[in-house]
Amino acid sequence: MELKRIKGQFSVCKVTDISEINLGSDLYFIGKTDEELSLVCKTEDTPSKTIECDNGWRVFRIQGVLDFSLIGILSKLSGILAENNIGIFAISTYNTDYILVKEENYEKALTILASEGYTVV
């Protein structure tokens, strides 16, 4: 399985509305529930009005389109990283999964996953 590095630094934020979100950015995720409105975006695209914000994240994704019948892909990746004391923030889209890791653990995470047979590009 191939993992692709995504360039840039990312932030995970809680926001009050979407009016300040840079919808023209090439990568962002918005999640809304009855309790919150969350945003993952490039750090330089972080809205000025956030309720909370955690900076210093890096991203990689599982390359390709994952069929819904595939089971345990994210679980296996997160398990390997958890065994090595590396926390993640995961995002799933229709096509694939994205994994965010804190900057200080990013290279270590990818090295560990490569040693487990994943190809990192």
C-alpha angles and dihedrals in degrees: 000000000000125000119197123208114229114213121237142036120283139205131208111214144176110219137183098223141354098243094101096043114114098235089180092067116112093232132030137125127211122195124184129187134161087271106042152000111231130191133192111192144146107287092241088057095053110132115244092233109061127149092212133355135186115197131190104067128141125197141217129172137208104251121236134020113304116216114231089235091066109102132200102010096125090037092056094047094047091045093055091049093045090053086058094047094252115139122210142198108213129201125187125201130182091269106035150333130275123204123203120201128181113264094247091057100038101096091039090052093051092046091052092048091048089053087053091057103269118134113230118204 
